Every structure is written in C-alpha cells, then in structure tokens.
Amino acid sequence: QQQVKQSPQSLIVQKGGISIINCAYENTAFDYFPWYQQFPGKGPALLIAIRPDVSEKKEGRFTISFNKSAKQFSLHIMDSQPGDSATYFCAASGGSNYKLTFGKGTLLTVNP
Amino acid sequence: KAGVTQTPRYLIKTRGQQVTLSCSPISGHRSVSWYQQTPGQGLQFLFEYFSETQRNKGNFPGRFSGRQFSNSRSEMNVSTLELGDSALYLCASSLAPVSGNTIYFGEGSWLTVV
C-alpha cells in the first residue's frame, strides 16, 4: 500500500517558470512532511519541511502548501533555474512510526 | 561537521554472495536508518536502529539484516544476493528517532549484482 502518492512523475519547466509538485497521503497520523532534493550520484538532501499546524511555509524560492482536510501538500519552486534540475521526493512521518515514507519522486528538468 | 559517510561507494557482487555495507552517522546522531533506492520502487525503508536496538523494520526478506554499534556506526548485510538486490543503499542519521527530527542522508552505496 503506497501511503504517499506523488505527481507528476516528470516535469519540464522553462527557466523562470513555476514548478509545482503534488503529494497526497493516507495516514492521518502523519505529522511531518519534508521535501528532499536529490542530484544524480548524491543522496537526498532536505529542502524544506512543514508540520500540519501551518498551511504554508516559504524558504526563498521554495514554498510548501499544506491542505490538512484534503490530505495533500505541494512544493512550489518559483523562478525555476537550470540548477534546480533534480529529482524531488515528498515524504511523511508521524505517529508511532517516525520512519519516512517517500513518494516515488519527480524528475524536474528546467530548460535554460 | 562531517556528514553521513557510507562505504564502499560502489561494489559489484555475484548472485549468491553476501555483502556488508557500512555507515558512520553524523557525530552526535544516535539514530541510523537504511533505505533502498531503485528506479522502479523509489526509496523504501529497510530498518532503523537507535542505541544499538532495531526499532523498526521494513517489508524486506530476512536476507537483509543490520546492526548498530555502541559508537552509533551501523552496518547492513545482504546474504544470498539476488539480481533484484541491485540498488543504491542509503544510510541516514538523525539525533533521535522522533518524527520531525531532520534525517540526513549519506551519498549511498551502489550495489550491482551480476
């Protein structure tokens, strides 16, 4: 059972555009929702994270929007740059189980 | 501060052999978890250790095992390797196994089974 569903699988955006990646979860016990960025040959690195007590969190060009009632959260990358080209993973954890459950990932390509 | 260190970075093994991967967590981190990453299945949780005790285990066969030492360093072992075990194995560490604590990943060990 996939507990975190991520879409789209791949995304191509022009430089300066907005990249949007969506995730939906099923487990209402989840209380921590991080996004990880992974470049080829590297391990995933934490990008930004949110807890359900806020609906939005912004760090620079990266924003997480969170909809608790819909059990959905999304990553928005404003003014996308070629250096943002990477694979992005949403994840969730919480309850008695602190391990991260990951989405399948989104391969983002930002064309110059 | 050094990050999570994994060794070896790349290895090739033959079907039926066994392999041991090593992980040194960030200094002061006592929780270590392991994930398998493949193109088809994405990132899948293998197991998690805290204070030398396995606290959590993912849905993997018994061929996959691990342990943690008193200095928080961890090893994972895969016995009787199968072709499908070819993957990137990622180790991650955090201060403690509490939801919300940032989990830091190493660069992984690339295992190819031939």
Interface residues (C-beta under 8 A of the other chain):
Chain A: D31 Y32 P34 Y36 G41 K42 G43 P44 A45 L46 A49 R51 F89 S93 G94 G95 N97 Y98 K99 L100 T101 F102 G103 K104 G105
Chain B: V4 S33 Y35 G42 L43 Q44 F45 E48 N56 G58 L90 A92 P97 V98 S99 G100 N101 T102 I103 Y104 F105 G106 E107 G108
